[in-house]
Amino acid sequence: MELKVKSILVSQPEPKTDVSSPYQELAEKNKIKIDFRPFIQVEGVAHADFRKDKVNPAEHGAVIFTSRNAVDHFFRICEEMRIPISNDLKYFCPSEAIALYLQKYVVYRKRKIYFGNGDFKDLLPHLKKNKDEKFLLPSSDSLKADIPKLLEDNKINYTRAIIYNTVSSDLSDLADVNYDILVFFSPSGIKSLFHNFPDFVQENTRIAVFGSTTLQAAEDAGLIANITAPSSKFPSMTMAIESYVKGVNKGK
């Protein structure tokens, strides 16, 4: 019999919002404690190390951003290396949220910006319409393997540039803290768990994972994923967790 859930640790920063977040509503509705702690952190690649890869952003007419981190570190590298950014540079983003984030660095309405509906595949029609361009793909060292494969399968001319690394956070202060559910959103989070606690044994701890690659990483590490998302029934992690919590806490 699965034990009642009283506490959850989400391996991400706490959502910054002026209104109640889904996690806050989940905690209040089910009377459980939810804490947030990033299991991974981003470190920018020094421009001196970036030069060794001999990738020149100025030689590309278009850039593909997969995250806000990629946006930040692309413009950081260009500034540090004093690389001029052409007003004609084209920007491609899998979501409107990432596209709008470009306003931090460029005059949005004066730039050629293309975006999808949240899935990288949504970009393919835009990329194919610009197939004569030479694309730059700024990324971390842990880019999802399906992104380069999709570009290569569709014969998109691109160069990958690793401009930041994903590293494990120091979680030593959590050594004596136990949670009923640990929530992960990336293989890097699973890796960080065992980097910090190599002797971790799941026992009664429930594991929640988001995405197929995170699920695979959990299983490869010998963990049992008790809660998975997204799915047709539970498109969000909070919905999947709430269903599970109601099931095991009912009548206890």
MOSULZI-V330171 format. One record per pair of residues at least 6 apart in sequence whose C-alpha atoms are under 7 Angstrom apart, sorted by the first residue. I is the first residue (numbers start at 0). J is the second residue. Records with the same first field share a line. If there is no record, write none. Layout:
# MOSULZI-V330171
I: J ; J
This chain:
# MOSULZI-V330171
1: 247
2: 247
3: 247 ; 248
4: 179 ; 244 ; 248
5: 31 ; 32 ; 179
6: 31 ; 32 ; 33 ; 178 ; 179 ; 180
7: 32 ; 33 ; 34 ; 178 ; 179 ; 180 ; 181
8: 33 ; 34 ; 35 ; 178 ; 180 ; 181 ; 182
9: 34 ; 35 ; 36 ; 181 ; 182 ; 183
10: 35 ; 36 ; 37 ; 38 ; 182 ; 183 ; 188
11: 35 ; 36 ; 37 ; 38
12: 35 ; 36 ; 37
13: 35
14: 20
21: 237
22: 237
25: 241
26: 32 ; 33
38: 167 ; 168 ; 188 ; 191
39: 165 ; 166 ; 167 ; 168 ; 187 ; 188 ; 191
40: 165 ; 166 ; 167 ; 168
41: 163 ; 164 ; 165 ; 166
42: 163 ; 164 ; 165
43: 72 ; 162 ; 163 ; 164
44: 162 ; 163 ; 164
46: 76 ; 79 ; 80
49: 162
54: 160
56: 135
57: 82 ; 84
59: 133 ; 134 ; 135
60: 88 ; 89 ; 132 ; 133 ; 134
61: 88 ; 89 ; 90 ; 132 ; 133 ; 134 ; 135
62: 89 ; 90 ; 91 ; 134 ; 135 ; 136
63: 90 ; 91 ; 92 ; 134 ; 135 ; 136
64: 70 ; 91 ; 92 ; 136 ; 137
65: 92 ; 93
66: 97
67: 97 ; 100
69: 137 ; 138
72: 162 ; 163
73: 137 ; 162
86: 110
89: 111 ; 112
90: 111 ; 112 ; 113
91: 112 ; 113 ; 114
92: 98 ; 113 ; 114 ; 115
93: 114 ; 115 ; 116 ; 117 ; 118 ; 119 ; 121 ; 122
94: 114 ; 115 ; 116 ; 117
95: 114 ; 115 ; 116
98: 112 ; 114
101: 107
113: 125
114: 122
115: 121 ; 122
130: 155
133: 156 ; 157
134: 156 ; 157 ; 158
135: 157 ; 158 ; 159
136: 157 ; 158 ; 159 ; 160
137: 159 ; 160 ; 161 ; 162
138: 160 ; 161 ; 162 ; 163
139: 161 ; 162 ; 163 ; 164 ; 165
140: 161 ; 163 ; 164 ; 165
141: 165
167: 191
168: 191
169: 195
170: 195
171: 195
178: 204
179: 204 ; 205
180: 204 ; 205 ; 206 ; 207
181: 205 ; 206 ; 207
182: 206 ; 207 ; 208
183: 189 ; 207 ; 208 ; 209
184: 208 ; 209 ; 210 ; 213
185: 213
186: 212 ; 213 ; 216
189: 216 ; 217
193: 199
201: 222
205: 225
206: 223 ; 224 ; 225 ; 226
207: 224 ; 225 ; 226 ; 227
208: 214 ; 224 ; 226 ; 227 ; 228
209: 227 ; 228 ; 229 ; 236
210: 228 ; 229
214: 224
217: 224
226: 239 ; 240
227: 239
228: 234 ; 235 ; 236 ; 239
229: 235 ; 236
233: 239
